[in-house]
């Protein structure tokens, strides 16, 4: 098990790099928009395009089921590195959007392959903890990565963080190629890697997709994560603008605010890691989405001061992170024979939810931040109803994930 623990820590580091690129756009949305010479609405459309293209992850997922988990991870990190380098070396809004798309597809190719690998080697009874720990890479991006990006922007210009991220992505790809494949053991290449069967190729891709779409449980679970992701993104897109408009926060302060949010997510991920395998995956989901619904309803009350706004955002992101991390182990067990494919559809649903949220959020913000919060409440309630339906389906089938 020691080498698995080392792998998990490495995965945390890689996810922190990938997610720094993904997450730094939100608090510095106004800064990057000014650098590119576009307005907030145009940038929100760019985020929608980025999120929608992230849904292309399932196109590569069966490759991880067939060619191996390490292949999927290296492919994902490689796409990320190319995109981050393009964001630094190329100018123009269209090319910047292309860079966002490449880094996002890379992230959404890497993560399902990594999660499927852990699903292969970690028993379900302990898998919740292992997968929850890898999500520290998500919160670490806000705790360390985004403030560091803010520092680089102030000292060297708004494009400078992209060069650093490209270098770290290249280093991760080298480690995966040189060390991971040599030392991780046969499980790193996946259960079907190298096996020549008539199902290999396009036909197997189609069959994997069919397995997902024929499963009622899988479809409901994907709908739940779409709704939850959309709820979160409606707040994500405008929270930096809200803080800047309400309290006049500048680049360094927005980076510090991001660190506070990252700490809240780290708390949610750590809480999941310590409780989910004892509490149960479904109970954890219900608890997380229920708490996020309540916090979303109270979120506008945080606008009275910078301190109360940060407390409200802390609670919002902590409860959402508790919910969304609880989803992953459940998704990893619904269809074991198409594990990487379903996990890729999970990230696709998550990405499409972000695309929808990024599109609607600026429209709601024109009405006011309370409209944004109420939309998040409504979407969370729909997600809770979906979870109740999923629980009934599992009980009818005699399953207790």
N, C-alpha and C positions, 0 to 999 in steps of 0.2 A: 504493500500500500504506500510505501514511502515515495516511490517514483510517481504515483498518482497525485500525492500531495504537492510534489514539485511541479507537476504539470498544471495543477489548479492555480498555483501562484503565478506561473508563467502566463496562463490564460487571463488572470486578473490584470497583469501588466499590459498584455496586448489589447485587451478590451478597453483599458484606460486610454491608450493611444487612439484607438479607433473612435471612441466616444468623445474624446476631447475635440476632435475635428467636427463631429456631429453636433455637439452641444454648445460649442463656443459661439455659434452663429446667433443663438437666441439673445443672450445678454448684450452682445455687441452688434445687434441687428442694425441699429441706427448708424453706428460707426462704419460698418462695412458698406451700408447703403450710400453713405456720403462719399466713401472712397471710390465706389463704382459709379457715382453720379446718378443714382436712381432713387425713387421714393419708397416709402414703407410698403405701399400696396404692391409695387413691382417685386420687392424682396419677398413678400409673403407668397406671391405666385411662384417665385423661384423655389421656396421651401415646399410648396405643393408639388412642383415637378420633381424635386428631390425625393420626397416621400413616396410619390406614385411610382417612380422608377425603382425604389427600394423593393417594391412588390415583385420585381423580376427575379428575386432570389429563388423561388421554386423552380425556375428553369434550369438552375445548376444543381439543385438539391439531389436529384437522383444520381448525379455523378458521384456524390459523396456516399450514397448507399451502394453504388456499384464499384467505383474506383478506389474508394477508401476515404476515411475521415481526413487524413493528412493532406491528401490532394485538395480537398475542399478548403481546408484552412490556408494552405499556401496560395491557392488561387485568390481567395478573398483578400489576404494581406497584400498580394501583388497588385490587385486592382486599386486598393486603397492608396498604395504608394504612388502609383502613376497619377491618380487624381490629385493627391496633395501636392505633388511636384508641379502639376499643371496650374494649380491655383496660385502658386508662387511665381512661376516663370512666365505665365501668359496673362495678358491684360484683356479687358473687355468683359461686359456682363455675360454674354452668351457663353464664353469660354469658362467663366467662373461657375456658371450653372452646370456646365458639363463636368467640371471638377467635382462639384457637389454630388452629382449623380454617380460618378465613378467611385468616390470614397464611400458613398452610401451602399451601393451594390456590393462593394468589397466587404463592408461591415456585415451585410445581410447574407453573404455567402460564407464568411468565416464563422459566424456565431452558430448557425444550425449544425455545421460540421463538428464544431467543438462540443456542443451540447449532446449531439448524437454519440460522439466518442465517449463522453462521460456516461451516457445512458447505456452504452455497451459494457462498460467496465465497472460501474458502481451499482450495487443492488438497489432495487426500488425503495427498500426500507430506509436506506441512508442517502438516497439520491437527492432528496430535497435539500439537505444541508450542503452537499457538494455543489449543486447548481446555484444555490443561493450565494455561496461564497464567491463564485465567479462573477456574480453581479456586482461585487465590490468595484469591479472595473468601470461600471456605469457611474457610481457615485464618486469614485476617485477622480473621474474626469472633471467634475464640478469642484471638488475639494482642492485638487492640485493643478489639473490641466488648464482649466479656464482662467484662474487667477494668473498662472504663468503666461498664458496667451495674452492676457491684459497687460502684463508687465512688458512683454516683447513688443506689443503694439505701441505702447507709450515710448519705448526706447528706440525701436527700429522701424516703426511703421506697421500699418494694419496687415500687410501681407506676410510679415516675418514668421508668425507661428506656423504657416503652412510648410515652410522649408524644414523646420525642426521636426514636424510631424512626418514628413516624407522620409527623413533620415531614420527616424525611429521605426517607421513601417518597414523600411529596407532591412534594418537590423533584425526585426522580428521574422521576416521571411527567411533570412539567412539561418537564424537559430532553428526555425522549423525544419528547414531543409537539411542542415548539417547535423544537428543534435537530436531533434525530436524523432526523426525517422530512424536514426541509429539506435537510440537508447530507450524509446518508449515501449518497445516490445511489439509483438504481432498485432495487438489490439489497435495500434495506431493506424494501421492501414485498413481497418474495417473488416467486417465479416465476409464481404464478397469481393474484396479487391483481388484482382488477378484471376478470378474464376471465369473461365470461358463457358458461357451457357447460351442457349438459344435466346434467352430473354434479354441478354445484354443489348444496349443500344436504344434506339428510339422507342421500340416496342415496350421495353421495360419502363422507360420514362412515362409513357402513356398509362401503363398499368398502375404505376405508383400513384399517379394523379387520380385514377379511377378509384383506387382503394380509399383515398382521402374523401373524395366527393360522395362515395356511396355510404360513408359512415355518418349517421345522424349525430352521434356524439361529437365527432370531429367538426361538423358544420356548426353546431351550436357553440362549441368552444371557440371557434374562429370568430363567430359573430360577437361573442362576449368580449374578446380581446380587441376587436375593431371598435366597439362602442367605448370601452374603457380608454383606449388609446386616443380616440377622438376627443373625449372629455378632457384628458390631460393636455392635449395639444392646443385646445382653445385657450387655455391659460398660458401654456408654454410660450406661444408666439408673442404675446403682448405683455408678459410680466416685466420684461426689461423696459419696454416703452412706458408701462404703467408707473414703474418706479422713477423713471427719468421725468415723466410728465408731472407726477405728484410731488416729488421731493427733490428734483434737480440733480439726481445722482449722475456722476461722470464715470469715465472708463474704469478707474481704479476701484471706485465704490461698487460699480456693477459687478466687477470681478469678485469683490468680497462678498456681495450678496449671493453670487453663484456658489461660493464656498459654503455659505450657510445652508443653501438648498442641498448641496452635495452631502453635507453632514447629516441632514435629515434623511436622505436616501440611504446613506450608509447605516443609519439607525434602523430603518425599515428592513434592509437586507440582512443585517445582523440578527434582528428579531426573528425574521423568517428562518434563518439558519439554525437558530436555537430552539424553535418551537414547532416548525411545520411537520416534521416527521412524527412528533408526539401528538400534536393537535389534530392533524389530518389535513390533506391537501384541500378538500372542498370546504371545510370549516374555515381554513385560513383565507380562502378566496372570499367567502361571504363576509367575514370579519373585515377584510381589507377594503372591499368595495363599499360596504355599509358605512365604515368610518369615513372614507373619502367623500361619500355623499353628504354626510353631516358637515364636514369641514368645508366643502365647496359652497354649501349654503351660507356659511358664516364668513367666507373669504372676503366679501366687500367690506366687512366691518374692520378689517385690518388697515384700511386706507387712512386712518386717523393720524398715523405717524410712521416714520421709517421703521421704528422698532416693532410696532404691532403688525406692520405689513410683512416684515421678515418672519415674525412668529407665525402668522397665518400661512405664509408660503411654506415654512418649515413643516407645519402639520399637514398641509395639502400634499406635498411631495413625499413625506414619510408614509402616509396612509396609502397613497397610490403605489409606491414602491413595494409595500408589503403585499398588496393585491397582485401586482403584475409579476413579481418574483414567484409568488405561490402558483401562478399559472404554469410555469415552465415544467416542473416535475410532472404535473398532471398531463400536460401535452406529450411528454416523453413516453407515456405508458398507454395512451389511448390506442395507438396502432404500432406495436413494437416492430412489425415487419416492414413498416414504411416510416421508421422513426425520423430519419433526417428529412424526408420529404414533408411530413406533417409539421416538423419544427420550422422548416422553411416557409410553409404556408402560415404558420403562426407569425413569423416575422413579416410576411407579406401583409397579413391582416393588420398587424400593428402599424406597418408603414402606410397602408391605405387609410387607416384611421387618422394617422398624423396628417396625411394629405388633405383629408376632408376637414380636419380641425384647422389646419393652416389656411385653408381657403375661406372658411366661415368666420374665423376669429377677428380679423380686421373689420369685417362688416358689423359684427356684434359690438366691437370696441367703439365704433362710431356712436352707438347708442349710449354706451357707458360700460365700465368694468362690471357692474352688477349683472348686466345682460350676459356677459361672458361666463360669470360664475353660475348663473341659473341654467345656462345651456349645459355646463358640466354636470350639474345636479341631474338634469333630465336624462342625460346619456348614461350616467352611473346607475340610475334607477332601472333603465332598460337592461343594462348589463346584469344587475341583480336578478331580474326576472328570468333572464337567460340561464343564469346559474341555477336557479330553482328548477327550471325545466331539465337541465343537465343532471342535477341530483336525482330527480324522479326517474330519469332514463337509466341511470346507473343502478338505482335500487330495483327497478323492474327487471334488469338484466342480471341481478345478483352480484354486481361488482361494487367494490368500495375502494376506489383509488385514493 
